[in-house]
Amino acid sequence: MKKLINSARDVVPEMLEGLALANPGIALLDGAHVALRADARAYADSGRVAVLSGGGAGHEPAHAGYVGPGMLTAAVSGDVFTSPSTDTILAAIRTVAGPAGVLLVVKSYTGDRLNFGLAAELARAEGIAVEVVVVADDVALATGDDTAGRRGIAGTVFVHKVAGAAADSGASLAEVKREAEAAAGAVGTMGVALTPCTVPAAGRAGFELADDEVELGLGIHGEAGIRRDKIASADEFVTELLDRVVTETGLAAGDRVALLVNNLGGTPTMELDIVLRGAVRDLAARGLVLERAWRGSFLTALEMAGVSLSLLRVDDARLARLDAPTTAPAWPTPVVGRVGDITVLPPAPAPTTADTSTPLTSPTPLTRAVEAACAALTAAEPHLTELDRIVGDGDLGISLDRGAEAIGRELAGYGGGSPAAVLRGLADTLRRALGGTSGPLYSVLLLRAATVLDKDTSARGWGRALEAGAGAIGELGGARVGDRTMLDALVPAAEVLTGGGSLAEAIDAAAAGTEATATHSARRGRSSYLGDRAIGTVDPGAEAVVIWLRAVAESLDGDGWMDQ
């Protein structure tokens, strides 16, 4: 188990302390795992209903992250995935209760229902007005007398927002309860997990999934779902989840909804955005009117990778509660306005450095050499990707393959009747097609080389062009020979050509320079972060140079294009 904790028994108090330190508007209740508004007493005395929720820890930012004006007055935390005790809940109720009373928002888990329910009974016996709303939004499970019932999961956050806004508006306890119950009855949620999670005290994952398996419809503590299945595309999972949510909540075309795309804990934001995109398109195809959409970490299961989708039926009144202001740290920046089409703005026109006035009508030795280099880089993509995975970020092979495809589409349009025009066309294409560092480095190499070829296309001219291009890379990237970069191949090749050597000799020099990169540490690029751990593997950028140089040489086969 790898976790950034000090002790498994201290994760809850230390987590709450960190939250309070980051948010001065949140206070902690002495001797209890309770986060509450720092102005909780003044708020209670103002005659407004206090809204209290909570449950086991491990679902952060829920529930303490929703403490603040416009949402929760207090949140009670148990140990990880364990309901808080009745006494702790009762202490929180006593602290935040005022004349207007307290509403408890409870997720439908047995432990939470028992402990919050008993605390409510004890508080009523003390003369405190307390009401309870139970949220059971997990549509993956069946309902009935012979089951434990549906669980409360991420849709609970919608109920927090509605109840908190209603209370903040001055609504009575009965009115706040009515709105919260209505919201709880109008929300449905279902999730899919890609990985399990590990409770700190347990030290190992709660269940196992094969590399190609997922769990559909699981609970937020890692409880079993409705079934296991094979990994599929994001859009396929979106469709399956929404099929169930829409059916179980009785939604139909024309209904207005709000969407919550919830990270179960370990899902990258990139994937959440892809899921949200798919959900927006899916809902539009069903004829549902998407009034609001949020994505992020709302109610998690530790580091579990996966996502849940919640739909809340809305009208103008409920939408106003969602839009009402709150300073609770975990509620996202307000998103006001119906979710519609993406606004796409046209880019400003840019001049091109490629001469397209004379399109190429037939292949030339140079264009055949370019095509051969592209084919070689495409074939070498797995090899370059593996090298870059070891010493970089693993994207070089894919990037160069993408650049090769772009060149194939645009090569015929370079034209201009000169090698310099072709190189400028290549620079334009690669600048647009290649991401990361490869795009600007190859583009400046080709642009600087083209300025030399404007005047001299002899063999020595090509050598000087390569030399000038390598110099431009050094100026732009701050690298030099010996730094484990593409210059370790380019510079030796250029030196051979400018000295009158053959292309074959230049390739041998480039290959020797590339092999030497395996013997020293990097000073530039992603490999520089690895230090001596990069030793033993050649630099992928230099290896790519050798690959395309060899392909160029093989394509010439005596054509003598260096003398053009």
C-alpha positions as CSV (number, residue, x, y, z in Angstrom):
1,M,0.0,0.0,0.0
2,K,1.3,3.4,-1.0
3,K,-0.5,6.4,0.6
4,L,0.5,9.8,1.7
5,I,-0.5,9.3,5.3
6,N,1.3,9.4,8.7
7,S,-0.7,6.7,10.5
8,A,-3.8,4.8,9.4
9,R,-5.5,5.6,12.7
10,D,-4.9,9.4,12.3
11,V,-6.1,9.9,8.7
12,V,-9.5,11.3,9.6
13,P,-8.5,14.0,12.2
14,E,-5.4,15.0,10.1
15,M,-7.5,15.3,7.0
16,L,-10.1,17.5,8.7
17,E,-7.3,19.6,10.2
18,G,-5.9,20.2,6.7
19,L,-9.3,21.1,5.4
20,A,-9.8,23.7,8.1
21,L,-6.4,25.1,7.7
22,A,-7.1,25.7,4.0
23,N,-10.5,27.1,4.6
24,P,-10.8,29.6,7.5
25,G,-14.6,29.6,7.2
26,I,-14.6,26.0,8.4
27,A,-14.1,25.1,12.1
28,L,-13.7,21.8,13.9
29,L,-15.7,20.6,16.9
30,D,-13.4,19.9,19.9
31,G,-13.1,16.3,20.6
32,A,-15.1,15.1,17.6
33,H,-14.6,14.5,13.9
34,V,-17.0,17.2,12.9
35,A,-16.4,20.1,10.5
36,L,-18.8,23.0,10.8
37,R,-19.2,26.6,9.7
38,A,-17.0,28.9,11.8
39,D,-20.1,31.1,12.3
40,A,-22.4,28.1,13.1
41,R,-23.7,29.6,16.4
42,A,-24.5,32.9,14.8
43,Y,-26.1,31.2,11.9
44,A,-28.3,29.1,14.2
45,D,-29.3,32.3,16.2
46,S,-30.3,34.0,12.9
47,G,-33.4,31.7,12.7
48,R,-32.3,29.6,9.8
49,V,-32.4,25.8,9.5
50,A,-29.1,24.0,10.0
51,V,-28.4,21.3,7.4
52,L,-26.1,18.5,8.6
53,S,-24.8,15.5,6.8
54,G,-21.9,13.1,6.9
55,G,-20.9,9.4,6.9
56,G,-17.7,7.5,6.7
57,A,-14.5,9.2,5.6
58,G,-12.8,8.2,2.2
59,H,-15.4,10.0,0.1
60,E,-13.7,13.4,0.0
61,P,-14.5,16.1,-0.7
62,A,-17.7,14.7,0.7
63,H,-18.9,15.6,3.2
64,A,-16.8,18.2,5.0
65,G,-16.0,19.9,1.7
66,Y,-19.6,21.0,1.4
67,V,-19.6,22.9,4.7
68,G,-20.2,26.6,4.1
69,P,-22.9,29.2,3.5
70,G,-25.4,27.9,1.0
71,M,-24.7,24.3,1.6
72,L,-24.0,22.3,4.8
73,T,-23.9,23.8,8.3
74,A,-21.9,20.8,9.5
75,A,-20.5,17.5,8.4
76,V,-19.8,14.5,10.7
77,S,-17.1,12.0,9.7
78,G,-16.6,8.4,10.8
79,D,-13.5,6.4,10.2
80,V,-12.8,5.4,6.6
81,F,-15.9,3.8,5.1
82,T,-17.4,3.6,8.6
83,S,-20.5,5.4,9.9
84,P,-19.9,8.0,12.5
85,S,-21.2,7.2,16.0
86,T,-24.5,8.3,17.3
87,D,-22.9,10.4,20.1
88,T,-20.7,12.3,17.6
89,I,-23.7,13.0,15.4
90,L,-25.7,14.1,18.5
91,A,-22.9,16.5,19.6
92,A,-23.0,18.1,16.1
93,I,-26.7,18.5,16.2
94,R,-26.6,20.2,19.6
95,T,-23.9,22.5,18.4
96,V,-25.6,23.8,15.2
97,A,-29.2,23.6,16.4
98,G,-31.2,26.9,16.7
99,P,-34.9,27.8,17.0
100,A,-35.4,26.8,13.3
101,G,-34.2,23.2,13.8
102,V,-31.9,20.8,12.0
103,L,-32.3,18.8,8.8
104,L,-30.2,15.6,8.6
105,V,-29.3,14.5,5.0
106,V,-28.4,10.8,5.2
107,K,-27.1,8.4,2.6
108,S,-29.0,5.1,2.5
109,Y,-26.5,2.8,4.1
110,T,-27.5,0.7,7.1
111,G,-24.9,2.2,9.5
112,D,-25.7,5.8,8.5
113,R,-29.4,5.3,8.8
114,L,-29.1,3.7,12.2
115,N,-26.7,6.2,13.8
116,F,-28.2,9.3,12.3
117,G,-31.7,8.0,13.0
118,L,-30.9,7.3,16.7
119,A,-29.2,10.7,17.1
120,A,-32.3,12.4,15.7
121,E,-34.5,10.6,18.2
122,L,-32.2,11.6,21.1
123,A,-32.1,15.2,19.9
124,R,-35.9,15.3,19.7
125,A,-36.1,14.0,23.2
126,E,-34.0,17.0,24.2
127,G,-36.4,19.4,22.6
128,I,-34.5,20.0,19.3
129,A,-36.5,20.1,16.2
130,V,-34.9,17.5,13.8
131,E,-36.0,16.0,10.5
132,V,-34.3,13.4,8.4
133,V,-34.1,13.0,4.6
134,V,-32.6,9.7,3.3
135,V,-31.0,9.7,-0.2
136,A,-31.1,6.4,-2.1
137,D,-30.1,7.4,-5.6
138,D,-28.2,4.3,-6.7
139,V,-30.4,3.0,-9.5
140,A,-28.2,-0.1,-10.1
141,L,-29.9,-1.9,-7.2
142,A,-33.5,-3.1,-7.1
143,T,-36.0,-1.9,-4.5
144,G,-38.2,-4.1,-2.4
145,D,-38.8,-5.5,1.1
146,D,-36.4,-8.4,0.7
147,T,-33.4,-6.3,-0.2
148,A,-31.2,-3.8,1.7
149,G,-32.5,-1.1,-0.7
150,R,-30.8,1.4,-2.8
151,R,-27.7,3.1,-1.6
152,G,-27.0,6.8,-1.3
153,I,-24.1,7.8,-3.6
154,A,-23.1,10.9,-5.6
155,G,-26.6,12.3,-6.1
156,T,-26.5,13.1,-2.4
157,V,-24.4,16.2,-3.3
158,F,-27.3,17.6,-5.3
159,V,-29.5,17.2,-2.2
160,H,-26.9,19.0,-0.1
161,K,-27.0,21.9,-2.6
162,V,-30.8,22.1,-2.8
163,A,-31.3,21.8,1.0
164,G,-28.5,24.2,1.8
165,A,-29.8,26.9,-0.6
166,A,-33.4,26.5,0.8
167,A,-32.2,26.9,4.3
168,D,-30.1,29.9,3.5
169,S,-33.1,31.5,1.9
170,G,-34.9,31.4,5.2
171,A,-37.3,28.5,4.5
172,S,-38.8,26.7,7.4
173,L,-37.7,23.2,8.5
174,A,-40.7,21.7,6.9
175,E,-40.1,23.5,3.7
176,V,-36.4,22.6,3.6
177,K,-37.3,19.0,4.2
178,R,-39.9,19.0,1.5
179,E,-37.4,20.4,-1.1
180,A,-34.7,18.0,0.0
181,E,-37.0,15.0,-0.2
182,A,-38.3,16.0,-3.6
183,A,-34.7,16.4,-4.9
184,A,-33.8,13.0,-3.4
185,G,-36.7,11.4,-5.2
186,A,-35.8,13.1,-8.5
187,V,-32.1,12.0,-8.7
188,G,-30.6,8.8,-10.0
189,T,-27.0,7.7,-10.1
190,M,-25.0,4.8,-11.5
191,G,-21.3,4.2,-11.7
192,V,-18.5,2.0,-13.2
193,A,-15.2,1.2,-11.5
194,L,-12.0,0.5,-13.4
195,T,-10.0,-0.3,-10.3
196,P,-10.6,-1.1,-6.6
197,C,-9.6,1.1,-3.7
198,T,-7.5,0.4,-0.6
199,V,-8.7,1.3,2.9
200,P,-5.7,2.6,4.9
201,A,-6.3,0.3,7.9
202,A,-6.8,-2.7,5.7
203,G,-3.6,-2.2,3.7
204,R,-4.9,-4.0,0.6
205,A,-7.6,-3.6,-2.1
206,G,-11.1,-4.4,-1.2
207,F,-11.6,-6.5,-4.3
208,E,-9.8,-7.5,-7.4
209,L,-10.3,-6.7,-11.1
210,A,-8.4,-8.1,-14.0
211,D,-6.7,-5.7,-16.3
212,D,-9.5,-5.9,-18.8
213,E,-12.4,-5.9,-16.3
214,V,-14.7,-3.3,-14.8
215,E,-17.4,-3.4,-12.2
216,L,-20.7,-1.8,-13.1
217,G,-23.1,-0.4,-10.6
218,L,-20.9,-0.8,-7.5
219,G,-21.2,1.2,-4.3
220,I,-18.9,3.9,-2.9
221,H,-17.2,1.5,-0.5
222,G,-16.3,-1.0,-3.2
223,E,-19.4,-3.1,-2.7
224,A,-20.2,-5.4,-5.6
225,G,-22.2,-4.0,-8.5
226,I,-24.7,-5.6,-10.8
227,R,-22.1,-7.3,-12.9
228,R,-18.5,-7.4,-14.1
229,D,-17.7,-6.8,-17.7
230,K,-14.9,-6.1,-20.1
231,I,-13.5,-2.7,-20.6
232,A,-15.2,-0.7,-23.3
233,S,-15.2,2.8,-24.8
234,A,-16.2,5.8,-22.7
235,D,-19.2,6.4,-24.9
236,E,-20.4,2.8,-24.5
237,F,-20.2,3.1,-20.7
238,V,-22.0,6.4,-20.8
239,T,-24.9,4.9,-22.8
240,E,-25.2,2.0,-20.5
241,L,-25.2,4.1,-17.3
242,L,-27.6,6.6,-18.7
243,D,-30.0,3.9,-20.0
244,R,-30.4,2.7,-16.5
245,V,-30.6,6.2,-14.9
246,V,-33.1,7.5,-17.4
247,T,-35.3,4.4,-17.2
248,E,-35.3,4.2,-13.4
249,T,-36.0,7.9,-12.8
250,G,-38.8,7.9,-15.4
251,L,-37.3,10.7,-17.5
252,A,-38.7,11.3,-21.0
253,A,-38.0,13.6,-23.9
254,G,-38.5,17.2,-23.1
255,D,-37.7,16.8,-19.4
256,R,-35.1,19.2,-17.9
257,V,-32.1,17.8,-16.1
258,A,-28.9,18.6,-14.4
259,L,-25.9,16.3,-14.8
260,L,-23.1,15.4,-12.4
261,V,-20.1,13.6,-13.8
262,N,-18.4,12.3,-10.6
263,N,-14.8,11.1,-10.3
264,L,-14.7,8.0,-8.1
265,G,-11.3,9.1,-7.0
266,G,-8.5,8.1,-9.4
267,T,-9.8,9.2,-12.8
268,P,-7.9,11.8,-14.7
269,T,-9.7,15.0,-15.6
270,M,-9.1,14.3,-19.3
271,E,-11.3,11.2,-19.0
272,L,-14.0,13.0,-17.0
273,D,-14.2,15.5,-19.8
274,I,-14.5,12.8,-22.4
275,V,-17.3,11.2,-20.4
276,L,-19.1,14.5,-20.0
277,R,-18.9,15.1,-23.8
278,G,-20.4,11.7,-24.4
279,A,-23.1,12.3,-21.8
280,V,-24.1,15.6,-23.3
281,R,-24.5,14.1,-26.7
282,D,-26.3,11.1,-25.4
283,L,-28.8,13.2,-23.4
284,A,-29.4,15.4,-26.5
285,A,-30.2,12.3,-28.6
286,R,-32.8,11.3,-26.0
287,G,-34.4,14.7,-26.2
288,L,-33.6,15.6,-22.7
289,V,-32.9,19.3,-21.9
290,L,-29.6,19.6,-20.1
291,E,-29.8,22.7,-18.0
292,R,-26.6,22.4,-16.1
293,A,-23.6,20.1,-16.1
294,W,-20.7,19.7,-13.7
295,R,-17.7,17.3,-13.7
296,G,-15.1,16.7,-11.0
297,S,-14.6,14.9,-7.7
298,F,-17.8,15.2,-5.7
299,L,-18.2,12.0,-3.7
300,T,-15.3,9.5,-4.1
301,A,-14.1,6.1,-3.0
302,L,-10.5,6.9,-2.1
303,E,-8.3,6.3,-5.1
304,M,-10.8,4.1,-7.1
305,A,-10.6,4.8,-10.8
306,G,-14.0,5.2,-12.4
307,V,-17.0,7.5,-12.8
308,S,-20.6,7.8,-11.8
309,L,-23.3,9.8,-13.6
310,S,-26.1,11.5,-11.7
311,L,-29.2,13.1,-13.3
312,L,-31.5,15.4,-11.3
313,R,-34.9,16.4,-12.8
314,V,-35.2,20.2,-12.5
315,D,-37.7,22.9,-12.8
316,D,-37.1,26.7,-12.4
317,A,-37.4,26.5,-8.6
318,R,-34.9,23.6,-8.2
319,L,-32.6,25.2,-10.8
320,A,-32.6,28.4,-8.7
321,R,-31.4,26.3,-5.7
322,L,-28.5,24.8,-7.8
323,D,-27.5,28.3,-9.0
324,A,-27.7,29.9,-5.6
325,P,-24.4,31.2,-4.3
326,T,-22.3,29.1,-1.9
327,T,-18.7,29.4,-0.6
328,A,-18.5,25.7,0.3
329,P,-14.9,24.8,-1.0
330,A,-15.9,21.6,-2.8
331,W,-18.8,23.0,-4.9
332,P,-17.5,24.1,-8.3
333,T,-17.5,27.6,-9.7
334,P,-21.1,28.4,-10.6
335,V,-22.1,27.3,-14.1
336,V,-25.2,29.3,-15.1
337,G,-26.8,28.7,-18.4
338,R,-28.2,25.8,-20.4
339,V,-25.7,23.3,-21.8
340,G,-25.8,23.7,-25.6
341,D,-23.5,23.7,-28.6
342,I,-19.8,24.4,-28.2
343,T,-18.7,27.8,-29.4
344,V,-16.1,27.4,-32.0
345,L,-14.2,30.5,-33.2
346,P,-12.2,30.6,-36.4
347,P,-8.5,31.2,-36.1
348,A,-6.9,34.3,-37.5
349,P,-5.4,33.7,-40.9
350,A,-1.7,33.1,-40.9
351,P,0.8,33.5,-43.8
352,T,2.4,30.3,-44.9
353,T,6.1,30.0,-45.5
354,A,5.6,27.2,-48.1
355,D,5.5,28.2,-51.7
356,T,2.3,26.6,-53.0
357,S,2.1,28.6,-56.2
358,T,3.6,25.7,-58.2
359,P,2.2,22.4,-56.8
360,L,4.2,19.3,-57.4
361,T,2.8,17.3,-60.3
362,S,5.1,14.4,-60.2
363,P,7.5,12.9,-57.6
364,T,11.1,14.1,-57.4
365,P,14.0,12.4,-55.7
366,L,13.6,14.7,-52.8
367,T,9.9,14.0,-52.3
368,R,10.6,10.2,-52.6
369,A,13.2,10.6,-49.9
370,V,10.7,12.4,-47.7
371,E,8.1,9.7,-48.3
372,A,10.7,7.0,-47.4
373,A,11.6,8.8,-44.2
374,C,7.9,9.1,-43.3
375,A,7.3,5.4,-44.0
376,A,10.3,4.5,-41.8
377,L,9.2,6.6,-38.9
378,T,5.7,5.0,-39.1
379,A,7.2,1.5,-39.1
380,A,9.5,2.5,-36.2
381,E,6.7,3.9,-34.0
382,P,6.6,0.9,-31.5
383,H,10.3,0.9,-31.2
384,L,10.6,4.7,-30.6
385,T,7.6,4.7,-28.3
386,E,9.2,1.9,-26.1
387,L,12.5,3.8,-25.9
388,D,10.7,7.0,-25.0
389,R,8.6,5.1,-22.4
390,I,11.9,4.1,-20.7
391,V,13.6,7.5,-20.7
392,G,10.9,10.0,-21.5
393,D,7.1,10.4,-21.5
394,G,6.4,7.7,-24.1
395,D,5.0,10.0,-26.9
396,L,7.8,10.4,-29.4
397,G,7.0,7.5,-31.6
398,I,3.3,8.4,-31.7
399,S,4.1,12.1,-32.4
400,L,6.5,11.3,-35.3
401,D,4.0,8.9,-36.8
402,R,1.3,11.6,-36.6
403,G,3.7,14.0,-38.3
404,A,4.5,11.4,-41.0
405,E,0.7,11.0,-41.7
406,A,0.3,14.8,-42.0
407,I,3.2,15.1,-44.4
408,G,1.7,12.4,-46.6
409,R,-1.5,14.4,-46.8
410,E,0.2,17.7,-47.6
411,L,3.4,16.8,-49.5
412,A,2.0,17.4,-53.0
413,G,1.0,20.9,-52.0
414,Y,4.5,22.1,-51.1
415,G,5.6,22.8,-54.6
416,G,7.7,25.8,-55.5
417,G,10.2,23.9,-57.6
418,S,13.1,24.0,-55.1
419,P,14.3,21.9,-52.1
420,A,14.0,25.0,-49.9
421,A,10.3,25.2,-50.7
422,V,9.8,21.6,-49.8
423,L,11.6,22.0,-46.5
424,R,9.5,25.1,-45.6
425,G,6.4,23.1,-46.4
426,L,7.6,20.3,-44.1
427,A,8.3,22.9,-41.4
428,D,4.8,24.2,-41.7
429,T,3.3,20.8,-41.5
430,L,5.3,19.5,-38.6
431,R,4.8,22.7,-36.6
432,R,1.1,22.1,-36.7
433,A,1.0,18.3,-36.5
434,L,3.6,17.5,-33.8
435,G,3.0,18.2,-30.2
436,G,5.4,18.6,-27.3
437,T,9.0,19.5,-28.2
438,S,9.3,17.7,-31.5
439,G,7.2,20.1,-33.4
440,P,9.1,23.3,-32.8
441,L,12.5,21.5,-32.9
442,Y,11.9,19.9,-36.3
443,S,10.3,23.0,-37.6
444,V,13.2,25.3,-36.7
445,L,15.6,22.7,-38.1
446,L,13.9,22.7,-41.5
447,L,13.4,26.5,-41.6
448,R,17.0,27.2,-40.9
449,A,18.1,24.6,-43.4
450,A,15.9,26.0,-46.1
451,T,17.6,29.4,-45.8
452,V,20.9,27.7,-46.7
453,L,19.4,25.7,-49.6
454,D,18.0,28.9,-51.1
455,K,21.6,29.6,-52.1
456,D,23.3,26.2,-52.4
457,T,21.9,22.8,-53.1
458,S,25.2,21.0,-53.5
459,A,26.2,18.1,-51.3
460,R,28.2,20.4,-49.1
461,G,25.2,22.8,-49.2
462,W,23.0,20.1,-47.8
463,G,25.7,19.5,-45.1
464,R,25.7,23.2,-44.2
465,A,21.9,23.2,-44.2
466,L,21.9,20.3,-41.7
467,E,24.6,22.1,-39.7
468,A,22.6,25.3,-39.6
469,G,19.4,23.4,-38.6
470,A,21.2,21.7,-35.8
471,G,22.6,25.1,-34.7
472,A,19.0,26.4,-34.6
473,I,17.9,23.5,-32.5
474,G,20.7,24.3,-30.0
475,E,19.7,27.9,-29.9
476,L,16.0,27.2,-29.3
477,G,16.4,24.3,-26.9
478,G,19.6,25.2,-25.2
479,A,21.1,21.8,-25.9
480,R,24.5,20.7,-27.3
481,V,26.2,17.5,-28.3
482,G,26.5,15.2,-25.3
483,D,23.2,16.2,-23.7
484,R,21.3,13.1,-24.9
485,T,19.2,14.8,-27.6
486,M,18.7,14.5,-31.4
487,L,21.8,16.8,-31.8
488,D,24.0,13.8,-30.8
489,A,23.0,12.3,-34.2
490,L,22.5,15.5,-36.3
491,V,25.7,17.3,-35.5
492,P,28.1,14.4,-36.4
493,A,26.2,13.8,-39.6
494,A,26.4,17.4,-40.6
495,E,30.1,17.5,-39.8
496,V,30.8,14.6,-42.2
497,L,28.7,16.2,-45.0
498,T,30.3,19.6,-44.7
499,G,33.7,18.0,-44.7
500,G,33.0,16.3,-48.0
501,G,32.0,12.9,-46.7
502,S,29.3,10.7,-48.2
503,L,25.8,10.3,-46.9
504,A,26.7,6.7,-45.8
505,E,29.6,8.0,-43.7
506,A,27.3,10.7,-42.3
507,I,24.8,8.0,-41.2
508,D,27.6,6.0,-39.6
509,A,28.6,9.1,-37.6
510,A,25.0,9.7,-36.6
511,A,24.6,6.1,-35.4
512,A,27.8,6.3,-33.4
513,G,26.6,9.5,-31.8
514,T,23.3,7.9,-31.0
515,E,25.0,4.8,-29.4
516,A,27.1,7.2,-27.2
517,T,24.0,8.7,-25.7
518,A,23.4,5.4,-23.8
519,T,26.6,6.1,-21.8
520,H,25.9,9.5,-20.2
521,S,23.2,11.4,-18.4
522,A,20.8,13.9,-20.0
523,R,20.9,17.6,-19.5
524,R,17.9,18.5,-21.6
525,G,14.5,17.0,-22.3
526,R,12.4,14.6,-20.2
527,S,15.4,12.2,-19.7
528,S,17.1,14.9,-17.7
529,Y,14.7,14.2,-14.9
530,L,15.9,10.6,-14.6
531,G,19.6,11.4,-14.0
532,D,21.7,8.3,-14.3
533,R,18.6,6.1,-14.6
534,A,18.6,6.9,-18.3
535,I,22.1,5.4,-18.8
536,G,21.9,2.2,-20.8
537,T,19.2,3.3,-23.2
538,V,19.9,5.4,-26.3
539,D,18.1,8.7,-26.7
540,P,14.9,8.2,-28.7
541,G,15.2,11.6,-30.6
542,A,18.7,10.7,-31.8
543,E,17.5,7.2,-32.8
544,A,14.8,8.8,-34.9
545,V,17.3,10.9,-36.8
546,V,19.3,7.8,-37.7
547,I,16.1,6.0,-38.8
548,W,15.0,8.8,-41.2
549,L,18.6,9.4,-42.5
550,R,18.9,5.7,-43.4
551,A,15.5,5.7,-45.1
552,V,16.6,8.8,-47.2
553,A,19.8,7.1,-48.2
554,E,18.0,3.9,-49.3
555,S,15.5,5.9,-51.3
556,L,18.2,7.8,-53.3
557,D,19.9,4.7,-54.7
558,G,22.2,6.7,-56.9
559,D,19.7,9.6,-57.9
560,G,22.3,12.1,-56.7
561,W,19.8,14.7,-55.4
562,M,22.4,16.2,-53.1
563,D,23.9,17.8,-56.2
564,Q,20.7,19.6,-57.2
